[in-house]
Amino acid sequence: MSIPNKKVVNGWAMYDWANSVYNLVITTTFFPLYFISITNAEFGGDVVDFFGWKLKNSVLYDYALAFAYLLIAFAMPILGSIADTRGNKKNFLRFFTYLGGLSCMAFFTFTTNSSLELAVLYFVLATVGYCGGLVFYNSYLPEIAPVELRDRVSARGYSFGYIGSVLLQIIGFALVLGFDAMKLPGDLAPRITFLLVGLWWIGFAQIPFVRLPKSQPSIENHKGSIFSDGFAELKKVYAQVRRMPVLKRFLRGFFFYSMGVQTVMMVATIFGLKELKMPQTNLIACVVIIQLVAVLGAWGMARLSERYGNFRIIMLTVLLWIGICLAAYFMTTQTQFYFLAVGVGLVMGGIQSLSRSTYAKLIPETRDTASFFSYYDVTEKISIVIGLFSFGYIEHLTGDMRTSVLVLTGFFGIGLLWVFSALQKQRSLAAAEKSAAYETETI
């Protein structure tokens, strides 16, 4: 089955190519490792002073990310609704792209002599830019792809993102090795990489800005302000979701398993650095492997979902995530970390891509796609807030990241039960519909 309008679809996927460098370089590899290294050097250990508050640098990192996601969770319902009612979806995508890209470039100024508080502010703004853009990017999926092709188109976007981010990751890795060989300052290579992230993000985003169609407003005559219209749209989406039992159950499952998925992805390198004492170069190389494997995972899961159904494959990946968390708790060697990284790569791309396409299939035919996807993104962002805060708080209490990893299995378990419930409800509704159709024919 061929994809219609490939120019638009590939243009859409290029936004994943553009912004995924933030997710890989800033939240997964270079910045967390650089953040831990710089704060250790500045404060003589892993306990930092943040506005007079003494806490571990890894805990501060978790809390800063959680705060950023909390901000975006509050803002997205209004922004998504405004984009639908005003028809200016692309303008919001452009705004958040520049906010995120410029904030990443500002990391170049972060050294041992600069303000920790200012660096955290840049980090929060970059995260808001990334998350804010995603809701408008995701909302284009139902507009550019028919229902039967949304798994493949979603997988294409994630695959573009993984490939693009890996390319920049390799460039950054080469800079680190090259600067080390030339005995240049150790902090210069990652700082240049942060500059490249912003330039890459903003530069390649110009392609979707040109190719994506202009969205049309769902409301021609606006009776209220942008805020009243926004809340009215959000209320309408919530009311529709409540009347859709399969979608409602799936979102509950998505909420809980996302707590685990996103948290693992964001703290994996810090876990390897602090718990296994792995060299930073090894961790960066390991994440490159994860991203490459994730491309296969996204496409493989999309094919499996076409044969066995989305819910079954999502349940399989959640089970695999539970196994990964249990293995991480008992992990003691770097070799084990490498093997586990391959497993993470296989399920990481699959569950993200399938979650997005499953939601796109379950929502009703509507022009309010940004509002519906803002609802989806708020669900994910709040789950990330809870997941990251729980992870950081448990480490803060126990001083042990392994205990935090173990708790994530509970989130995955609850998510698995809700996805199973969605599958059962889908089956029962299909059986009832089939029975009603048979009775009508016999009459």
C-alpha positions, 0 to 999 in steps of 0.5 A: 500500500503506497503512501499518498502525497509523499512530498507532504508526508516526507515534509512532515517527517522532516520535522522529526528529523529536525527536533529529535536532536533535542531529545537525543543530544539534550535530554539523553546524552550530551547535556545530562552527562555535561550537566553532571560533569560541570556541576561536579567540578563546580561544587566539588561533588554531586550535591549542588546549591540551587537557590539555596536548596541543597540536593543531588545534581541528578535529582535537580536534573529530574526536577527541572525536566518535570517542571518543564513538562508541568508548564507545557501540560498546563499550556498545551490545552489552551494553545492546541485549542487556539490553533484549531479555532484560529487555524494557525497551527503552523505559526505555533509550530514555528514559535516553539521551534525557535524557542527550543532551538535558541535555548539549546544554542544558549547552552554554549554559555554554560561553564563552571563559571556561569550561573547554574540557575540560568542554565536550568532556565535554558533547559526548561525553555528548550524542553518547553520548545520541544514539547510545545512543537510536538503537539502541533506536529502530531496533530497533522498526522490525521490530516495527511494520512488516511486511517489505514496508513497512520501506523506507517506514516507515524513510523516514518516520522520516528524513523526520520527522527532517529536517523537525523538525531544519530547523524548529529550525535555522531558529529558531536561524538567526533568533536569530543574525540577530536578535541580530546586528541588535540588536547583542547578544553574538554567542555568545548566540544559538547558546547559546540554540539549544543550550538549545532543542535539549535542550528540543526533544529531551526534549519531543517524545520524550514522544510515542513514549514514550507511543505505542510498545508495551511490549517483551516479554523474549525470556528469561523466566527469567534464569539469569545477571547482566545482563552474562552474559545480555548477552554471551550474546545478543551471541554468539548474534547474531554466530553467526546473522550468520555463517551468513547470507552475504548479511547478512554481506556487506552489513554489511561494505559498510555498515561501509566506506561508513559511514566515508565517509558519516558523516564527510562529514556531520560535518565538512562545515561545518568544511570550508567554514569553514576551506578556503573561508572561508565565513561562518557564516550562509551555512553554516547556510543551506546545511545547511538546504537539505541537510536539505530536499533529504534529505527528497526523497532519502529518499522517492525512494530508498525508491520506487526500491528498491521497483522496482529492489531495495535493493542496486542503489540503495545501490550507486548512492548509494555511487557518487554519494558517491564523485563528491561526495568527488572534487568536494570535493577540487577545489572552490575556490568557495562556489558549488561548495559550494552545488551540492555540498550539494544533491548531498549532501542527495539521497544522504544521506537515501537511503543512511541510510534504505535501509541501516536498512531493508535490514538490517531486511529481512535479519535473521531473524524474532526477538524479539531486535530490540534485540540485532540492531540493537545489532550494526548500530549497533556496526558503524556506530559503529566505522566512524565512529570509524575514519572520523573518526580517519582524517580528523583524523589525516591533517589533523594530519599534512598540515595539509590537510583536502582530503587527508582528503576524498580518502582517504574515496573509498577507504572508499566504494570498498571498501563498494561492492565488498562491497554488490555481493558481497551482491547477487551472493550473493543472486542465487545463493541465489535461483537455487539455491532456484528450481532446488531447487523445480523439481527437487522439482516434477518428482520 
